[in-house]
Amino acid sequence: MFQYGRTKGFIHRLIASQLQQDETLVVDPESVVVTTGCQEAMVLALRVLRRDARDVVLAALPAYVGFLGAARLVDMPVRGASATSWASPRTSGPGSGPWSTGISTPR
């Protein structure tokens, strides 16, 4: 999407048609994005969602290493939480709440 344009083909129309039949969702075939794998899809989604340097992505810990790499490619910090942080979240102070254990993508 960012480097290459849409390829010629009919898969987008087939996907839109299937979504309408199975899920009763009306989708413009031009809005369907097909990727070659989940890594490419994650990078595209993060690039679209990242608006400025204040944006972060939240992820459960431990996080999928491919997702951490995708976030790093788009320069989006990952903030995460372990299962134990949900059991007893901090309720006040800086960095409080269930997502407060935070990790940063390696540089």
N, C-alpha and C positions, 0 to 999 in steps of 0.2 A: 504494500500500500504506500509506504513512504518512499521506497527506492524504485519499485517497479509499479507499473499501472496494472489494471485488471487484465487478466488473460482472457482470450476469446474462448468461449465454451458455453455449455448449457447447464452445468451443474448448479448454478445459482437459481435458475428457474425451477429445476427439479426440487431443490431444497425448499424453496418458497412454496411450491405446490404441496409438498409433503407436510410442511408445517400447517398449511391451511386444512388439509384432509385430517391429519392426526390430532392437531391441537386447536383447531378453529382459529388460528392466528393468521391474519392477513399481513403478509410481509412483502415489501417491494424487493424483487430479485436483486436490484442494484444495491440494496442495503445488506445483503448477505456477504460475509467475508469468509472465504475458505483458505485455510492455511495448510501447510504440509505437516504440521505437528503442533503439539501443545506448547513447546518452547517459543516458537514463532508467534503463536496466539497470545501467550503471556506478554511478550515484548510489545506487540501491537496494542494490547489492552492497556498496559501501563503507560505507553507513550501517549495514548489518547487521553487517559485520565490525569496525567501529570500536567498541571497548569503553571505552577511556579515552584520556587524553592521551598515554600512552606509545606508542600504536600508530602505526606508520608503514606505508606501502605501498612495495614495491620495484618499480621499473620499469626496463626497458632504455632507454638513452639513444641517440638522442633519443626522447622519449616523445610519444605522440599528445596534441596540445594539448587535445582534448576530455576525455581522461582526467585531465590536470592540472587542468582546470577542475572536474571532478567531485570530485576529491580536495579541492580548495579549498573547495567547497560544504559538505563534511562536516568541514572543518577537520582533514584528515589529511595530515601532511607526506609528501612523496614523496622517497624516496631512490633514486638511480639510479646506473647504471654505464654507461660507454661500452664499446665492444668492446675497446679497448686495456686497460682495467682488468682484463679477464679474462685477458689474456695475461701480465700480471705483477702479480698482487695483492700488496699489502703484507701481511705476516704478523704484525706485532706493532705495539703502540701503539694509541692511541685512534683510532677510525674506521678500523681496518685491515680488510682483506678485500676481496673483489671488488666489494662494494657501497659502497665508501668514498668514491667521488667525490662523492656526495650533491648533490642539488639540493633546493631548497625551493620550494613553490608560492608565486607572487607574492602579495603582500597588497595 
